[in-house]
Amino acid sequence: MWRQAVAVQVAGRAVLLGDHTLVVKDGGRMPGVVSLHDHSETQHKPAYFRGQCWGAIGLVVGTLEGCFCLPLALRIHQGFRHLGQAEPVSDPDPSLPERLVQIALQFTLGQDAPAFLVLDAFFSMASVFRLARSVYSMALRQPYLVILTRAKKNFVAYFPVAPKPADRPGPQPRYGEKVHLMEVFDHPQGFDEMACCVYGQRERVRLMSVPLLWEPLGESLLFIFAITSRGPLALMCSDLTLSPVTALELYCVRTRIEILFAVLKQLLGAFCFHFWTPHGPRHARRPTPNRSLKAPMMERQPTVAACWQAYEVFVFCAGVAQGLLQRIALRFGPEVWQQPHLYLRTRSRDLPSEKTVRHVLATRVLQQFLDLPPNSLIAQIRSLFHGNQKKEPADLPSIV
């Protein structure tokens, strides 16, 4: 996708999306299964359950108006105690956001290209911004990774402080006037009205961007405040020169990674594996504190690691299948719509979805098995198979 020039480019950077998804698994001897807590307001699972935490990085391909999230990496991000490694004792695990940023950095370094990494409010941590700024490109004279994330409602920032007068004793103050982010929306006179694409719909929004000092980081970040038809929104970006319209449009694309998870789970069955190993320690099926996870014996750790790798390879194959469906939709979109497909009341966009492409391909593949040339190899195998089936009743011995 990257080499075929279908990746979205914004200000010379690719657009990466990152997030975690929780998969219910209650196997007693499945490595990587830990106690999880789902904070989602639209969840269909209990608040606490047993399962695996998967971190994913995806590349936005197509256009911002009609795009897919191409899966680049999906890995288990909790339960490393089952591999004999040290497990953080804090809850939630503070290294979860950092592990996702490390995967994004590996991609940008491997491709030698800068990128935006769009994240949700869970990743609005100082360690995420520090890690992204730690890898700097001397040729580009800028960090490889620019973080764009939503700010939490209780965050505060500070205006830059004015220089201290020379006759005033004491050190130079570090922070200026405090700003509660959500109180900024009480002053609509400071916003400018602009046209922007919000979740696929063009509308007039009110925007304001201002660089402010963020105390956890100790540096300035660009804060973007938006008033849309869906309510107020506060964003944080490590690029102080980013346009507020571009920042809002990039964050609205973040929903594509949620669709990526839905396709993997419901359409492709990427997480419907049941691999397990008897060499792993048995754990309870009800939620228990993760600090009580047990490590397998030293001689059994390679077998447990192989089972762990089988999970990731299984999901990787599903990600490859999803990428092929997306490529077909981008390259042969009009041809896909001309084929018989599932009933759709209305088309949400011109780009066909992975489900539509899968249904069209399944129908065409079955049709090709029926419409075979007489001398094709598959036709000969089928005729031989039917011929053996007809001879089997005659060859059966008689029962006296």
C-alpha positions in Angstrom: 0.0 0.0 0.0 2.8 2.4 0.9 4.8 1.7 -2.3 1.6 1.8 -4.5 0.9 5.4 -3.6 -2.5 4.8 -2.0 -1.5 6.0 1.5 -3.0 9.3 2.6 -0.4 12.0 2.7 -1.0 15.2 4.9 1.7 17.8 4.9 4.2 15.3 3.6 3.4 12.8 6.4 1.5 9.5 6.4 -1.4 9.1 8.8 -1.2 6.3 11.3 -4.0 5.2 13.7 -3.5 3.4 16.9 -5.7 1.9 19.6 -6.3 -1.2 21.8 -9.0 -3.7 21.6 -10.1 -6.2 24.2 -11.0 -9.8 23.2 -12.8 -12.1 25.6 -10.9 -15.4 26.3 -11.7 -17.6 29.2 -9.3 -20.5 28.5 -7.6 -21.8 31.6 -4.3 -22.4 29.9 -4.1 -19.7 27.2 -1.1 -17.4 27.5 -1.7 -13.7 27.4 -5.1 -14.0 29.1 -5.4 -11.4 31.9 -8.2 -9.6 33.9 -9.5 -6.7 31.9 -11.7 -3.7 32.6 -13.7 -2.2 29.8 -14.4 1.6 30.2 -16.5 1.8 27.0 -20.0 3.3 27.3 -21.3 1.1 24.5 -19.8 -2.2 25.7 -21.6 -5.5 25.4 -19.4 -7.2 27.9 -19.2 -7.2 31.7 -17.1 -4.4 33.4 -14.5 -7.0 34.4 -13.7 -10.1 32.4 -10.9 -12.4 31.3 -9.3 -11.9 27.9 -6.4 -10.5 25.8 -5.5 -6.9 25.2 -4.4 -6.4 21.6 -2.6 -3.2 20.4 -3.0 -2.3 16.7 -1.4 0.3 14.3 -3.0 1.0 11.0 -2.2 3.1 8.0 -4.9 5.4 6.4 -5.2 4.5 2.7 -7.4 6.1 0.1 -8.5 9.7 0.8 -9.6 11.5 3.9 -13.2 11.5 2.5 -13.2 7.8 1.7 -10.5 5.7 3.4 -9.6 2.5 5.1 -7.4 1.7 8.0 -4.9 -0.8 6.7 -3.6 -3.1 9.6 0.1 -2.9 9.9 0.7 -4.6 13.3 -1.4 -6.4 15.9 0.2 -7.7 19.0 -0.7 -8.8 22.5 0.2 -6.1 24.9 -0.5 -7.7 28.3 0.3 -10.9 30.1 4.0 -11.0 29.5 4.4 -12.8 32.8 3.3 -15.9 31.0 6.5 -15.6 28.9 8.7 -15.3 32.0 9.1 -11.5 31.6 8.5 -8.9 34.3 4.9 -7.6 34.5 4.1 -4.1 35.7 2.2 -4.1 38.9 0.3 -0.8 38.4 -3.2 -0.8 37.0 -3.8 0.3 34.3 -0.5 -0.6 32.8 1.3 2.7 32.0 3.5 1.0 29.4 0.5 0.2 27.2 0.5 3.6 25.3 4.3 3.5 25.0 4.3 0.0 23.4 1.9 1.3 20.7 4.1 4.3 20.0 7.1 2.0 19.7 5.3 0.0 17.0 4.6 3.3 15.1 8.2 4.4 15.4 9.4 1.1 14.0 7.2 1.6 10.9 8.4 5.2 10.3 12.0 4.2 10.8 11.6 1.2 8.5 10.0 3.3 5.7 12.2 6.4 6.5 9.1 8.6 6.3 7.5 10.9 8.9 3.9 10.3 10.0 1.1 11.5 12.1 -0.1 9.2 14.9 -3.7 9.8 15.8 -4.8 8.5 19.2 -7.7 8.8 21.6 -7.7 10.4 25.1 -6.2 7.3 26.7 -2.9 8.1 25.2 -2.7 11.8 26.3 0.3 11.2 28.5 3.6 13.0 28.8 5.5 9.7 28.2 3.8 9.3 24.8 5.0 12.8 23.6 8.5 12.3 25.0 8.9 8.9 23.3 7.6 10.3 19.9 10.1 13.2 20.1 13.0 11.0 21.1 13.5 9.8 17.4 14.6 12.7 15.4 15.3 12.8 11.6 18.4 14.9 10.8 17.6 14.9 7.1 14.0 16.1 7.7 15.0 18.3 10.7 11.9 17.2 12.6 10.7 14.2 14.6 9.6 11.2 12.7 6.3 11.0 14.6 3.8 13.7 15.4 1.2 12.9 18.1 -2.4 14.1 17.7 -4.7 13.0 20.5 -7.8 14.2 22.3 -7.3 16.0 25.6 -9.2 14.8 28.7 -11.8 17.1 30.2 -9.9 17.8 33.4 -6.7 18.9 31.8 -5.2 22.3 32.4 -2.6 24.3 30.5 -0.7 27.6 30.9 0.0 30.6 28.8 3.6 31.5 28.3 4.8 33.8 31.0 6.0 37.3 30.3 9.7 38.2 30.9 10.4 39.2 34.5 11.3 42.8 35.0 14.9 43.4 35.8 14.2 45.1 39.1 12.0 42.3 40.3 13.7 39.9 42.7 13.4 36.1 42.4 13.7 33.6 39.6 11.8 33.8 36.3 8.3 32.2 36.6 7.9 29.1 34.5 4.2 29.2 33.8 1.8 32.0 33.1 -2.0 32.1 33.6 -3.7 28.8 34.1 -6.3 27.7 31.5 -8.9 25.0 32.1 -9.5 23.5 28.7 -13.2 23.0 29.0 -13.7 26.6 30.1 -12.3 27.9 26.8 -15.7 26.9 25.2 -17.4 29.5 27.4 -15.8 32.3 25.3 -17.1 31.7 21.7 -15.9 35.2 20.6 -12.4 33.8 20.2 -13.4 31.1 17.7 -13.3 31.4 13.9 -16.0 29.7 11.7 -14.6 27.4 9.1 -15.7 24.6 6.7 -14.5 21.2 7.7 -15.2 17.5 7.1 -16.4 16.0 10.4 -16.9 12.3 10.4 -17.6 12.2 6.6 -20.0 15.2 6.6 -19.1 18.7 5.5 -20.2 21.3 8.0 -19.4 24.7 9.4 -17.4 24.4 12.7 -15.9 27.0 15.0 -12.2 26.5 15.6 -9.4 28.0 17.7 -5.8 26.9 18.1 -3.3 28.2 20.6 0.1 26.9 21.8 0.1 26.4 25.5 2.5 25.0 28.1 1.5 21.6 29.4 2.9 21.0 32.9 3.3 17.1 32.7 5.4 17.5 29.6 7.1 20.8 30.6 6.9 22.0 27.0 4.5 23.7 24.7 1.8 21.8 22.7 -0.7 23.0 20.2 -4.2 22.9 21.7 -7.1 22.8 19.1 -10.6 23.7 20.4 -13.5 22.8 18.1 -17.3 23.4 18.4 -19.0 20.9 16.1 -22.5 19.6 15.7 -21.5 16.7 17.9 -20.3 18.9 20.7 -17.1 20.5 21.9 -13.8 18.8 21.3 -10.3 19.6 22.6 -7.2 18.2 20.8 -3.5 18.2 21.6 -0.7 18.0 19.0 3.0 18.0 19.2 3.3 20.0 15.9 2.8 23.7 16.8 2.4 24.7 13.1 -0.5 22.3 12.3 -3.7 23.9 10.9 -6.7 23.5 13.1 -8.8 22.3 10.2 -6.3 19.6 9.3 -6.1 18.5 13.0 -9.8 18.1 13.3 -10.1 16.2 10.0 -7.3 13.9 11.0 -8.9 13.1 14.4 -12.3 12.4 12.8 -10.6 9.7 10.7 -9.6 7.9 13.9 -13.0 6.0 13.9 -11.6 3.9 11.0 -9.5 1.9 13.4 -12.7 1.0 15.3 -14.1 -0.3 12.0 -10.9 -2.2 11.5 -11.5 -4.0 14.8 -15.2 -4.7 13.9 -14.2 -6.2 10.5 -11.5 -8.4 12.1 -13.9 -9.7 14.8 -17.2 -10.0 13.0 -16.3 -10.5 9.3 -13.0 -12.3 9.3 -13.0 -14.1 12.6 -9.5 -13.0 13.4 -9.8 -13.6 17.1 -11.8 -16.9 16.9 -8.7 -19.0 17.9 -8.6 -21.6 20.6 -4.9 -22.4 20.8 -3.7 -23.4 24.2 -0.8 -25.3 25.7 -0.8 -27.7 28.8 2.7 -26.4 29.6 1.4 -23.0 30.7 0.3 -22.3 34.3 -3.4 -22.8 34.9 -5.2 -19.6 35.9 -8.7 -18.9 37.2 -11.5 -18.2 34.7 -13.0 -15.4 36.9 -11.3 -12.0 37.0 -8.4 -11.9 39.5 -5.7 -9.3 40.1 -3.1 -9.4 37.4 -0.3 -9.2 39.9 -1.0 -12.9 40.7 -0.1 -14.1 37.2 2.3 -17.1 37.3 5.2 -17.7 35.0 5.8 -21.2 33.5 8.8 -23.2 34.3 12.0 -22.3 32.5 12.0 -25.5 30.3 8.4 -24.9 29.2 8.7 -21.2 28.3 9.6 -21.9 24.6 6.4 -23.9 24.2 4.3 -21.1 25.7 6.1 -18.6 23.5 5.3 -20.7 20.5 1.6 -20.7 21.4 1.8 -16.9 21.9 3.3 -16.6 18.5 0.5 -18.7 17.0 -2.0 -16.2 18.2 -0.2 -13.3 16.5 0.4 -15.2 13.3 -3.3 -16.2 13.1 -4.4 -12.6 13.5 -1.7 -11.5 11.1 -3.1 -13.7 8.4 -6.5 -12.1 8.9 -4.9 -8.7 8.6 -3.4 -9.7 5.3 -6.8 -10.8 4.1 -8.4 -7.5 5.2 -5.6 -5.6 3.4 -6.4 -7.5 0.2 -10.1 -6.7 0.4 -9.2 -3.0 0.9 -6.9 -3.0 -2.0 -9.6 -4.5 -4.3 -12.1 -1.9 -3.1 -9.7 0.9 -3.8 -8.6 -0.4 -7.2 -11.8 -1.9 -8.5 -14.5 0.0 -6.7 -16.8 0.6 -9.7 -16.4 -3.0 -10.9 -17.4 -4.2 -7.4 -20.6 -2.2 -7.4 -21.6 -3.6 -10.8 -21.6 -7.1 -9.4 -24.5 -8.7 -7.5 -24.0 -8.0 -3.8 -25.9 -7.9 -0.6 -28.9 -5.7 -0.3 -28.1 -2.2 0.7 -30.8 0.3 1.5 -28.5 3.3 0.9 -24.8 3.5 0.1 -22.9 5.3 2.8 -20.1 6.2 0.4 -18.7 5.4 -3.1 -16.0 3.2 -1.7 -17.3 -0.4 -1.1 -16.7 -1.9 2.3 -14.7 -5.0 3.0 -18.0 -6.9 3.6 -19.3 -6.0 0.1 -16.0 -7.0 -1.6 -15.9 -10.3 0.3 -19.4 -11.2 -0.8 -18.7 -10.4 -4.4 -15.4 -12.4 -4.4 -17.1 -15.4 -2.7 -19.8 -15.4 -5.4 -17.2 -15.1 -8.2 -15.0 -17.9 -6.8 -17.9 -20.3 -6.5 -19.0 -19.4 -10.0 -15.6 -20.2 -11.4 -15.7 -23.6 -9.9 -18.9 -24.3 -11.8 -17.9 -22.7 -15.1 -14.6 -24.5 -15.8 -13.0 -25.2 -19.2 -13.2 -28.9 -20.1 -9.5 -29.4 -20.1 -8.6 -27.5 -16.9 -6.9 -29.3 -14.1 -9.7 -28.7 -11.6 -12.2 -30.0 -14.1 -10.2 -33.2 -14.5 -10.0 -33.6 -10.7 -13.7 -33.1 -10.4 -14.5 -35.6 -13.1 -12.2 -38.2 -11.6 -13.8 -37.6 -8.2 -17.3 -38.1 -9.6 -16.1 -41.1 -11.5 -14.8 -42.7 -8.3 -18.0 -42.0 -6.5 -20.0 -43.8 -9.2 -17.8 -46.9 -9.0 -17.8 -47.2 -5.2 -21.3 -48.9 -4.9 -20.4 -51.6 -7.4 -17.1 -52.4 -5.7 -18.8 -52.9 -2.3 -18.7 -56.6 -1.3 -22.0 -58.4 -0.9 -23.1 -59.4 2.5 -24.4 -62.9 2.8 
